Amino acid sequence: MKVLLAISRAIDAVSAFVGKAAAWLVLVAVLISAGNAVIRKTFDISSNAWLELQWYLYGTVFLLAAAYTLQKNEHVRIDFVSNMLSKRARDWVDLFGYIFFLLPFTILIVYLSFPWFIRSFLSGEFSANAGGLLLWPAKIMVVLGFSLLTAQGISEIIKRWAVIRGDIDDPNEEKDIPPMVQEMLVDVDLDLGKESKS
């Protein structure tokens, strides 16, 4: 299990690095968007290439940050249902979901998107829009993003299994309630305790 946990930590480190780096692309996309708008309004000049570059950047952010988002347990969940389950049942649901839903989907997307990217790359495919960009850089982001998400899914399976076995503490448990809210709850408990004594 130690070897698997070491692999999980390595995957987590890569996901965190890529996710944090990709977050900076939001700033780049906003600057390009603002510059494009100013030039269009001021000089009445527009370019499909600048618009497509914005789309590429936003798409890249979502694709490359998905693995980091999974690592941080920030994907959308149905908390109403999961909160009715015990901690152990939630762990088993997560494990089942990662194995039977997440991994088959991400592996399928990687399998299908790789030839799609290769065809685009070899043909030098361009956007159909006038003045558009090459398409393969956007298509390779699909391959990379889902490859990272697959790897992070494997990391989450390793960690969830280790939590179920009792080998490690749940890395997501302290994230369920933000530290600031935890402090507020402690303060409320202390205040309520004082009131009940008086």
C-alpha angles and dihedrals in degrees: 000000000000091000092050091049090050089053089048091052090050091051090047091052092052092046091049093048094048093042094051092045091049090053089068089062088071089066091047091050092049092050091049091047093050093045091048091050093049093049092046094050097039102040101018090237122135134178132197089208092064092047092049091047089057090052091048092051095047091046091049092052093053094044098045096040095050093086092050090048090053091048090054091047091238100132116116115276135177094248093176090066099036093049089060090060127080118254091254092050090050090052091052091046090051092048092048092047094050093048101040104028113020101041098044090049096047094043090050092050092050091047093050099038098050096069088041089057093044093053090049093047096047093046094045088233115201130196115271089233118099108263091008127155135253110280102211096077089060092044094052088056088063090054093045095043095051092042089056090046090051091051091047089049089056089049091051091050090052092048094044091050090048090050092049090049091048094242094125139015115256107271090204098049098086089046093062090081117031114239092245091055090046089055091049091051091050090050091049091049090050092048092048090048091054092049093050091052093052 
